[in-house]
Amino acid sequence: MSSATPLPPASKSSPSHGPLRFLLGAAALVVIVAGLRAAQSLVVPFLLAAFLAIICGPAVRWLQRKGLPQFFALLVVITAATIAILFVGALVVRSANDFAVRLPALQQTITDKKEHLVAKLVELGVPINDTLNKQVLDIGGITRLFTQLLLGLSSAFSNILLVLLLLIFILLQASTYPNKLLAISGGSPETLRRARLIQEAIMNYSTIKAAVSLLTAAAVTVLTWALGVGYPLLWGILAFFFNFIPNIGSIIAAVPPVALALIENGLGNAAWVALGYLAINGIVGNAIEPRVMGQGLGLSTLVVFISLVFWGWVLGPIGMLLSVPLTMVVKIALEASDDTRWMAILLSAETGDVSTS
């Protein structure tokens, strides 16, 4: 009696293997993204502290090379970071409180300007119905914009203590991370090389971006002070942080001071403020920054914009600030595997930006 022919074992290269693995990977990605979004209040302080630690790390090592013990080097760097953060936070809170005191007077000014505008339109024969009067001519929305902006900035500093504590512990443990990475990777130096590549990429980006943002902030502060717009230091700080948001950050930062100039000083002053912002962003953002930054990001322009939307949706405003560094980390991590290198190529500005090692 003939025996049944055994079925051959399933081949790893079967047609269904590739799509199944892709679907499993996509499902895992959805779960990870959903988890990050749900744990936003915990993830954001940690990511911010890690980003600050990468920036502060070279300063700590430099002080150690100068002969300062590790504890005192950490103390100097953390003290400087704390003073800077508390100064910015105090300025934002003070501006928010001052604006709250001035809010009734500003609202009355807005009401007077609106009534004057409606009267002028009626004189010109423009019919003003309730919809146009309440919605299109709702200049009072500007005050709500200011209030939401300042409340958002104030709440951003509510986790300062947690971020500083995380920063201290990350810097204290920084010297042990290379050995831990080697142990995790089974002694392979490739993982350590990737980690150093991530650190160098973020350091180069943050250093150049911070210098450009500082230049933008100084120019905005001088501009708003010279044109008599209230809170010039606040608009400078706002320009500094929003300059880290690619593509649209400088536009968002210009809206509040232009609106305030319109309320306090009239249309002509607001036009000069808007032209000043255009000039600053044109010179710094389109002439100086690309020349200094070069092709250091290794990310396509489309990917930078998509990452802004994606990380902003997942992590909120801080995700928008960190969108480029986070995407650079993802790109470098994807380069480590042959299975995911194609995704790193899609993120790159050019094919040559992805290492093949």
C-alpha positions, 0 to 999 in steps of 0.5 A: 500500500502506497504511503501518502506523500508528505507535504513540503515544509512552508517556505520562508519565501512564500508569497504570503510571508512578505505581506503578513510581516508587513501587516504585523509591523503596521499593526505594531506601529499603530499600537506604539503610536496610540500608546505614545499619544495616550501617555503624552503627559508622561512621554513629553517630559522624558523626551524633552529631558532627553533632548536637553541632556544631549545638548548639555552632555558636551558641556559636562564633558568639556568641564570634566576635561578642564579638570572639574570633577563630574559632580561639580561639572553636572552642578554647573551645567544643571544650575545654568539650565535651571536659571535659563528655564526659570527666567523664561518661565517667570517672564512668560507667567509675568506677561500672562498676569500683566495681560490678564490685568490689561484685558478689560482695557484691550477689550474696550479698545477692540469694541471701540475700533469695531464700532468705528469700522462698522460706522465707516462701512455704513457710510460707504453703503456696505450693508452690515447684517448680524452674521457679518457683525458677529462673525466676520467682524469679530475682532474680539477673537484676537484677545482670545488668541492672546489668552489661549497663547499665554495660557498654553505657554504657562502650562508648558512650564508646569512640568519644569520640575519633572523635566529638571529631575529627569535631566539630572538623572539622565546626565548622572547615568550618561557614562553608563549608557555605552556599556549598557548598549554593548551588553544589549547588543551582545558586544556588537559595536554597531549599536554603539555607533548608531547611538553616537550617530544619533547624538551627533546628528541631534547635537549638530541640528540643535546647536545650529538651530539654537544659534539661528533662533537666537538671532531671530529672537534678538531681531524680533525683540528689537523690532517690536521694541522699536515699533512700540509693540507691548511685551517685546521680550515675550515676542522674542522668546516666542520667536526663539521657540517657534523657530524650532517648528519647521515651515510654519513656526515663524508664521505662527510666532508673527500673528500675536504681535501683529494683532497686538500692534493692530489693537494698540497702534493701528493698521499702519503700525501692524503693517510695519510689524508684519513687514519687519517679520517678513524681512527677518524671516526672509534673511535669517530663514531663507538666506542664513539658515540654509547656508549654515544648516546645509544638507545636515538633516538628511531629510526631504522637505516633504518628510519634514512637513509630514513629521511636523504634523505627525509628531504634533498630533501624537505629542502636542506642541512639544512634539512639533518642537522636537519633530525634526530630531525625533524623525532623525532618530527614527531614520537612523534607527531604520538604517540599522536593518536591511528589512527597514532600510527602504523606509529610511531611504523614503525619509532621506533627501537623497538616496546617498543620505542613507548609509549602507553599512 
